[in-house]
Amino acid sequence: MKANNFLGTKLCTADELSLYKTFECGQCFRWNSKDGEIYTGVSDGRVAKLCEKNGAVLIRSSDGDINYWRNYFDLQTDYSKSEDIMKKHEHLRKAAKFGKGIRILRQDKWEALCSFIISQCNNIPRIKGIVERLSEAFGDKLFFEGEEHFSFPTAERLSLLKADDLAPIRAGYRAEYIIAAAKAVADGSLNLEETAKLPAKEAKEVLLSLTGVGSKVADCAMLYGLHKTEAFPIDVWMKRALKEHFSEGFDPEALGEFAGLAQQYIFFLARSTGNDKQ
């Protein structure tokens, strides 16, 4: 199906949300497009198809709950309020202009934590493959418009497994970390809902107590799962960008609640213009 033939409910304007930029900036792994125009994804047991058409973002979903998806895409937040702080640094201004339309998704807390445990020392195509195999093996089947999809497996489901049970998904050493995190969530020793209510620094300390969770994974889980928008994940791409374009005195904390958005702008520009499409 081509974009011209896509029918759906208007979610927002294309200025408010760029599907390509948002789905390809490294914050999520369940959204895919065969033609670069129509994206299909799964969130919280719901399947949706989205397309940009005539200046609008249109959506069809298995649940028909437009409010769920408006919240998922953080459409209640006015991103224009970040413009003044983005202009304070030349490269950040450039990155913000290049990445306009990126939104910080409000993803399921457990899915974000587990996905970014999988992400460590990994590249995006491989992360997507592992996440998809994990969902196919241990998630629930979902059907939408004649297609089969799978929900992300719950922590409770994965907590019953051993690391060896994850061998088919080819997660390598990360399998032990996935199971450990699942057990912590399932037995209540890690309450992600309560962790999300903590100040950012305290929430990060809680996540760092998990086996296999370091600073970058914790920051990603906070930003993309707990919606702690002051989090500023730093990976190889970010280290390169910060070294090349920012002075040693640059402090992400000065960006406050817009630090996470700034990180996405910088990361997206770095990956889009870099030679290595990691």
C-alpha positions as CSV (number, residue, x, y, z in Angstrom):
1,M,0.0,0.0,0.0
2,K,1.2,3.5,-0.9
3,A,0.8,6.5,1.3
4,N,-1.7,8.1,-1.1
5,N,-4.0,5.1,-0.5
6,F,-3.6,5.1,3.3
7,L,-6.8,5.7,5.3
8,G,-6.8,6.5,9.0
9,T,-7.7,8.9,11.8
10,K,-5.7,12.1,12.1
11,L,-3.3,11.8,15.1
12,C,-1.5,15.1,14.7
13,T,0.3,17.2,12.1
14,A,3.4,16.1,10.4
15,D,5.2,19.1,11.9
16,E,4.4,17.8,15.4
17,L,5.6,14.2,14.7
18,S,8.1,12.9,12.1
19,L,7.6,9.1,11.9
20,Y,10.9,8.5,10.3
21,K,13.0,10.6,12.7
22,T,11.2,9.3,15.8
23,F,11.3,5.7,14.9
24,E,14.9,5.8,13.5
25,C,16.6,7.7,16.3
26,G,17.4,4.7,18.4
27,Q,14.8,5.0,21.2
28,C,12.5,2.1,20.1
29,F,12.8,-1.2,18.4
30,R,9.2,-2.4,17.5
31,W,8.4,-0.1,14.6
32,N,9.2,-1.0,11.1
33,S,8.4,0.2,7.5
34,K,8.7,-1.8,4.3
35,D,8.4,1.3,2.1
36,G,9.6,4.2,4.3
37,E,6.1,5.6,4.3
38,I,3.8,3.4,6.4
39,Y,5.1,2.2,9.8
40,T,3.7,-0.7,11.7
41,G,4.4,-1.2,15.4
42,V,3.3,-2.8,18.7
43,S,2.9,-1.2,22.1
44,D,1.3,-2.6,25.2
45,G,-0.4,-5.3,23.3
46,R,-1.8,-2.9,20.7
47,V,-0.9,-2.8,17.0
48,A,-0.9,0.4,15.0
49,K,-0.1,1.6,11.5
50,L,0.9,5.2,10.8
51,C,1.5,7.2,7.7
52,E,2.3,10.9,7.0
53,K,-0.1,12.2,4.3
54,N,-1.0,15.7,3.2
55,G,0.7,17.3,6.2
56,A,-0.9,15.0,8.7
57,V,0.0,11.9,10.6
58,L,-2.8,9.3,10.1
59,I,-3.2,6.2,12.3
60,R,-5.1,2.9,12.3
61,S,-4.9,0.8,15.4
62,S,-6.2,-2.5,16.8
63,D,-7.7,-0.7,19.8
64,G,-9.0,2.5,18.2
65,D,-7.9,4.4,21.3
66,I,-6.6,7.7,19.9
67,N,-5.9,9.0,23.4
68,Y,-3.5,6.1,24.1
69,W,-1.5,6.9,21.0
70,R,-1.5,10.6,21.7
71,N,0.0,9.9,25.1
72,Y,2.5,7.3,23.6
73,F,3.8,10.0,21.2
74,D,3.9,12.6,24.0
75,L,1.7,14.9,21.9
76,Q,0.5,16.7,25.0
77,T,3.9,18.2,25.5
78,D,4.8,21.5,23.8
79,Y,8.3,20.9,22.3
80,S,8.5,24.5,21.1
81,K,9.4,25.4,24.7
82,S,12.8,23.8,24.2
83,E,13.8,26.1,21.4
84,D,15.4,28.8,23.5
85,I,17.7,26.4,25.3
86,M,18.6,24.7,22.0
87,K,19.7,28.0,20.5
88,K,22.3,28.5,23.2
89,H,24.8,26.2,21.5
90,E,25.6,26.3,17.8
91,H,25.7,22.6,17.2
92,L,22.7,21.9,19.4
93,R,20.8,24.5,17.3
94,K,21.8,22.7,14.2
95,A,20.9,19.3,15.6
96,A,17.5,20.5,16.8
97,K,16.7,21.9,13.3
98,F,17.8,18.7,11.7
99,G,15.8,16.5,14.1
100,K,12.7,18.6,14.3
101,G,9.7,16.2,14.6
102,I,11.4,13.8,17.0
103,R,9.3,13.1,20.0
104,I,10.3,11.2,23.2
105,L,8.0,8.1,23.2
106,R,6.3,7.1,26.4
107,Q,7.1,3.4,26.2
108,D,6.2,0.6,28.5
109,K,8.6,0.8,31.4
110,W,9.5,-2.9,31.5
111,E,9.8,-3.1,27.7
112,A,12.2,-0.1,27.6
113,L,14.4,-1.5,30.4
114,C,14.6,-4.9,28.8
115,S,15.2,-3.5,25.3
116,F,18.1,-1.4,26.5
117,I,19.6,-4.2,28.4
118,I,19.6,-6.0,25.0
119,S,21.1,-2.8,23.4
120,Q,24.4,-2.9,25.3
121,C,27.4,-3.4,23.0
122,N,25.0,-3.9,20.1
123,N,23.8,-2.2,16.9
124,I,20.3,-1.2,16.1
125,P,19.5,-3.8,13.4
126,R,20.7,-6.6,15.7
127,I,18.8,-5.1,18.7
128,K,15.6,-5.1,16.6
129,G,16.2,-8.7,15.6
130,I,16.7,-9.9,19.2
131,V,13.7,-7.9,20.5
132,E,11.5,-9.4,17.7
133,R,12.6,-12.9,18.3
134,L,12.0,-12.5,22.1
135,S,8.5,-11.3,21.4
136,E,7.8,-14.1,18.9
137,A,9.0,-16.7,21.3
138,F,7.4,-15.5,24.6
139,G,4.9,-12.8,23.8
140,D,1.2,-13.2,22.9
141,K,0.0,-13.4,19.4
142,L,-1.8,-10.4,18.1
143,F,-3.8,-10.1,14.8
144,F,-4.4,-6.9,13.0
145,E,-5.6,-6.4,9.4
146,G,-4.8,-10.0,8.5
147,E,-1.3,-9.8,9.8
148,E,0.3,-11.6,12.8
149,H,2.2,-9.7,15.4
150,F,3.4,-10.4,18.9
151,S,3.3,-8.4,22.2
152,F,6.5,-7.8,24.2
153,P,6.7,-10.6,26.8
154,T,5.9,-9.6,30.4
155,A,8.5,-9.7,33.1
156,E,6.4,-12.3,34.9
157,R,6.6,-14.6,31.8
158,L,10.4,-14.2,31.4
159,S,11.0,-14.6,35.1
160,L,10.0,-18.3,34.9
161,L,12.8,-19.0,32.4
162,K,16.5,-19.7,32.6
163,A,19.1,-17.9,30.5
164,D,19.5,-21.1,28.4
165,D,15.9,-20.8,27.4
166,L,16.7,-17.6,25.6
167,A,19.4,-19.2,23.4
168,P,17.1,-19.1,20.3
169,I,16.8,-15.3,20.4
170,R,20.6,-15.0,20.2
171,A,21.0,-12.4,22.9
172,G,24.4,-13.8,24.1
173,Y,25.6,-12.9,27.5
174,R,22.7,-10.4,27.8
175,A,20.3,-13.4,28.4
176,E,21.4,-13.6,32.1
177,Y,20.8,-9.9,32.5
178,I,17.3,-10.1,30.9
179,I,16.3,-12.9,33.3
180,A,17.7,-11.2,36.3
181,A,15.8,-8.0,35.6
182,A,12.6,-9.9,34.9
183,K,12.9,-11.7,38.2
184,A,13.4,-8.4,40.0
185,V,10.3,-6.9,38.4
186,A,8.2,-10.0,38.9
187,D,9.0,-10.5,42.6
188,G,8.5,-6.8,43.3
189,S,12.1,-6.0,44.4
190,L,12.1,-3.6,41.5
191,N,8.8,-1.6,41.2
192,L,9.1,0.4,38.0
193,E,6.0,2.4,38.7
194,E,7.4,3.6,42.0
195,T,10.8,4.1,40.6
196,A,9.3,6.5,38.0
197,K,8.1,8.7,40.9
198,L,11.6,9.2,42.3
199,P,13.9,12.1,41.5
200,A,16.0,11.2,38.5
201,K,19.2,10.6,40.4
202,E,17.5,8.3,42.8
203,A,15.7,6.4,40.0
204,K,19.0,5.9,38.3
205,E,20.6,4.4,41.4
206,V,17.7,1.9,41.7
207,L,18.3,0.8,38.0
208,L,22.0,0.6,38.5
209,S,21.5,-1.9,41.3
210,L,20.3,-4.4,38.6
211,T,22.8,-7.0,37.3
212,G,24.2,-5.9,33.9
213,V,22.8,-2.4,34.0
214,G,25.3,0.4,33.6
215,S,25.0,4.1,33.3
216,K,24.0,4.2,29.6
217,V,21.4,1.5,30.0
218,A,20.0,3.1,33.1
219,D,19.8,6.5,31.4
220,C,18.0,5.0,28.4
221,A,15.5,3.2,30.6
222,M,14.9,6.4,32.5
223,L,14.4,8.5,29.4
224,Y,12.4,6.1,27.2
225,G,10.6,4.1,29.8
226,L,10.3,6.2,33.0
227,H,10.0,9.5,30.9
228,K,12.7,11.2,33.0
229,T,13.4,13.8,30.3
230,E,16.4,15.1,32.1
231,A,18.3,11.9,31.4
232,F,21.1,12.1,28.8
233,P,22.3,8.7,27.6
234,I,25.8,8.6,26.3
235,D,27.0,5.9,23.9
236,V,29.8,5.7,21.3
237,W,27.9,8.0,18.9
238,M,27.3,10.6,21.7
239,K,30.9,10.4,22.9
240,R,32.1,11.2,19.4
241,A,29.6,14.0,18.9
242,L,30.3,15.6,22.3
243,K,34.1,15.4,21.7
244,E,33.9,16.9,18.3
245,H,31.2,19.6,18.7
246,F,31.1,20.5,22.4
247,S,33.7,22.0,24.8
248,E,34.9,20.0,27.8
249,G,32.8,22.2,30.1
250,F,29.5,21.2,28.4
251,D,27.1,20.0,31.1
252,P,23.9,18.2,30.0
253,E,22.4,18.9,33.4
254,A,22.2,22.6,32.3
255,L,19.6,21.5,29.7
256,G,17.2,20.5,32.5
257,E,14.0,18.8,31.3
258,F,15.1,19.1,27.7
259,A,18.3,17.2,28.1
260,G,16.8,14.0,26.8
261,L,15.3,15.7,23.7
262,A,18.7,17.4,23.1
263,Q,20.4,14.0,23.3
264,Q,18.0,12.6,20.6
265,Y,18.7,15.6,18.3
266,I,22.5,15.2,18.7
267,F,22.3,11.4,18.3
268,F,20.1,11.5,15.2
269,L,22.3,14.0,13.5
270,A,25.4,12.0,14.3
271,R,24.0,8.7,13.0
272,S,22.4,10.4,9.9
273,T,25.6,12.1,8.8
274,G,28.1,9.4,10.0
275,N,29.7,6.9,7.8
276,D,29.1,3.9,10.1
277,K,25.3,3.3,10.3
278,Q,25.6,1.4,13.5
